[in-house]
Amino acid sequence: MNKERVAQIAEREAERHDYVTREVTEQRVLAEQRKQAEEAMKQREVERVAANQRYQEQLQLQLQVYNSWQLVPCCISNFFGKLCRINCLRSYA
């Protein structure tokens, strides 16, 4: 083989090596981006579940407070025999 042909083959091999190296690098970058996107999605899901849980706890607390009140004759409209809810501590009764 002559020197030009050897140089052409070497150049093609170098280009092929560069191409494969770029492809491998791009695949690694894409895999890392995919992994980060999955982690971000998982984190958003965890935050959504936590927010939902806090909301449910707040609703449960509000229900407990509401149920702890007692139905008593209304001090303001007692004349009309109406009933109202006041706190079970009866701070003004």
N, C-alpha and C positions, 0 to 999 in steps of 0.2 A: 504494500500500500504506500501511496505517496503521502507526503507530509500534509498536503491540503486535506485529503480525505480523513486522515487521523484527526486533524484539527476540527473538521466538521462534526465528526462523531463525538469528539470530546465536548464540543460546544452544545450539541443536542443533549448529551447526557447531563451537562451542567444546567441547561434550561429545564430539562425534565426534573432534575433534583430540586431546582428552585420552585417549580410548579407544585411538586408534591409537598415541599416544605410549607409553601403558602397555604395549600389546601388543609394540611394538618393544623396549621396555626388558626385558620378560619374556623375549622371544626371545633377546636378547643375554645375559641372565643364564643362561638354560638352555644356550645354546651354550657359554658359558664353563665352566659346571659340567660339561657333557659333555666338553669339552676337558681339564679337570682330571682327570676320572675316567679318560679314556683314557691320559693321561700317568701317572697313578698305576698303572694296570694294566700299562703298558709297563715302568715302574720295577720293579714286583713281578716281572714276567717276567724282567727282566734280573737281579734279585737271585736268583731261583730258578735260572736258568741258571748264574750264578756259583757258587752254593752247590753245585749238582750237579757242576760242574767241579772245585771244591775237593775234594768227596767222592771223585770219580774219581781225582784226583791222590793223595789220601791212600791210597786202596786200591792204586794202582799202586806207591806208595812202600812200603807194607806188603808187597806181593808181592815187590818187589825185595829187601827186607831178608830175607824168608823164604827166597827162592831163593838168597841169598848164604850162607846157613848150609850146613854140610856134615854129612852123615850119618856119624857116627863111633861106634866102640864107646863105650858109656856108661861113664864112669869110676866111677860109683856101683854100677851093677849089672853090671859087666864080668864078674863071676863067672858070671852067667847067660848071657853072650854076647848081651845085648840091644844094640840100636842106639838112639841118640838124636840129636837135632839140637843142635849147639852152634854158637856164632858162629865164623865162619871165622878169627877172630883167635886162637882157642884160648887164651883167657886163663887157663884152669886146666888145660889138657892137658899 
